Amino acid sequence: MWWEHLFLFLAWAIHYALHSAFAATWAKSKLGLGQKNYRLLYSVLATLGLFAVLIYGATIYSVLLFPPSPTSTYIGLMLSAAGIFIIKRAFRKYSFRAFLGLKKEEAGELVTDGIQAKVRHPLYSGTVLLVLGYLIFNPQLSNAITFVSLLIYLPIGIRLEERKLIDQFGDTYREYQQNVPSLVPRIFKRKQV
């Protein structure tokens, strides 16, 4: 049983490493597929990899970390629903077809309004809530490994993504970084000095 969970952790590590490597600017230029074709190939492979790891995690025998209750079920469902809501709101400012690679992505401006005015990475924020909610709803060790893997990867993924955004938007993005938190919105506004 323990080796299956270790393999699950390694599968997440490989998935995240490939996700970051193929999202890097150098990978796009090396393959020479053009932006639209590259994005479509990237989306298909990332989705297949994600589903492969999720299916593996769902099929291994895993112990419960605590007995589910109506309260934990409710809390888990509410957190997951909040995560889905945040992800959906974040996509309002982007073309979902361009995100998948079904349409050519236009070089746009930095989005800093809507939910992006509260957090810089709302897709990651929503994903954390979605996975945490599912862990509370179905408190198996395999789901805890999925959640911990996500938490380990996020600082790395955010750092790599923000490097690309700084290259693309320069000081505009640096100022945005200074004023808007990465994942968790501020409850109290900072005083302007």
N, C-alpha and C positions, 0 to 999 in steps of 0.2 A: 504493500500500500504506500509506504513512504516514497519509494522510487517513482511511482506514478505522479505523486505530487511534485517531486523534484523535477520530473520531466515536464510537467505543466509549467512550472516556473521558468525552466529553460526555454520552453516553447514561446512563452510570452517575451522573454528576453530576445530571442531570435526574431520574433515578429516585430518588436519595437525597433531593433537594430536595423532590420531591412526597411522598415517604414521610414526611419530617419535617413538612411543611406540613399534610398531612391527618391526621397523628397529634396535631397541636396542639389544645388545648382550644378555641380560638376557632373552628377549622374545624368541630368537632363541633356547636357551638352555632349557627353560621351556617346550616348545612344543615337543621337541625330535623327530622332523620329518627328521632330516638330512638336510644338507645345501641346496642341490638341491631341495628337496621337499618343504622345508620351503620357499625358494626364489620364487618358482613357485606359491605357495599359497599366499605369500605376494604380488607378482606382479598382480595376478588375483584380489585379494581383493582391492588393491590400485587403480587399473584401474577401477573397478566397482564403487568404491567410488568417484573417480574423475569424471567419466561420470555422476553419479547421481547428484553431485553438479552442474556440468556444465549444465546439462539438466534443472535442477530446475531454475538456474539463467537465462537460455534462455527463460523459459516459463512464468516468472512473468512479470507483467506489470511494466515497468520502464520508467522514464522520460529521455529525452535527456539533457545532461549537456551543450551542445552547438550544434548549427546546423552543420551537416557535410558539408564539402566543398570538391571540387576536391583536394585542397592542403592537407587537413587533411586526406583524403582518401589515397592519395599518400604516405604521411609521415607514416601513420599507416601501410600500406602494406609493405613499405621498412623496417620499424623497425621489423615487424613480420618476414619478409623474412630473415633479419639479425639474428634474434633469432634462426630461424630454421637452418640456415647455421652454427651458433656456436654450436648448439646441435649436428648437424650431424658431425662436425669436432671433437667434444669431443668424440664421440663414435668410432672414428677411432682407438683409443688406447685401447678400451675395446671390449670384446665379447658381442654382443647384445644378443645372445642366453643365455650366462651365466647370464647377467643382468636380463633377464626375468625368469631364473630358468629352462630353457630348456636343459641346459648343466651344468655339474659340474664346479663350479668356481675354477680355480687354484689359489693357494696362490701366488700372484705375487709381483713384485717390485712396488715401488711407481713410478707413471708416472709423470715425470716432464718435458717432452719435448712436442713439438707440441703446441697446444693451451694451454695446461696445464703449459707451460713455461710463459704464459702471465697472466693467472688467475688460482687460485686454484680450483674454482668451476664453470667451464664453462657451465655445465648443468643448474645451477641456473642463470648464466648470460644470457644465451640464453632464458630461461623461462621468465625472467624479460622483455627482449626486445619483446618477442612474446606477452605477456599479455599486455604490455604497447602499443604496436602497435595495438593490437585489440581494446583496449580502445579508442585510437585516431581514428581508423577506424569506430568504432561503439560506440560513446560516451554516452552510457546509464549509469544510476546510478548503475545498477546491475554489469556492467563491472568495474566500479570504485571500487565497494566493493570488487570484486574479486582481483583487483590489490592491493588495500590497505591491504587486508588479506594476500596476498603473501609477501608484504613488511614487515608486522608485523612478519610473520613466519620466514622469511629468517635468521635473526640473531640467532634465537633459533635453527633452523635446522642446520645451519652451525656450531654452537657451539657443538651440539650433535655429528655431523658427525666428526668434528675435534678431539673430545675426543677419538672416536674409532680409528681414523687414528694415533693419538699420541700413543695410546696403541699398535697399530700394528707396527708402524715404528719408534717410539721413537724420538731420536735426529735428525734423517734424516728428519722427517716431521717438527720438530720445526725449523730447518734451512730453509726448504722450505717455511714455514709460514713467516719467517723473510724477505725472498727475493722476494716472489711473492704475489701480492695483491689478496684478496679474490674474488671479483666480477668484478671490473673495472680495466682494464689494465693501467699501468702507461704510460703516454705520454713521460715523460722525465725519463731517468734512474738515479737512485741514484748514487752519487759518492761513490766509495769504499774508506773507510778510512783506 
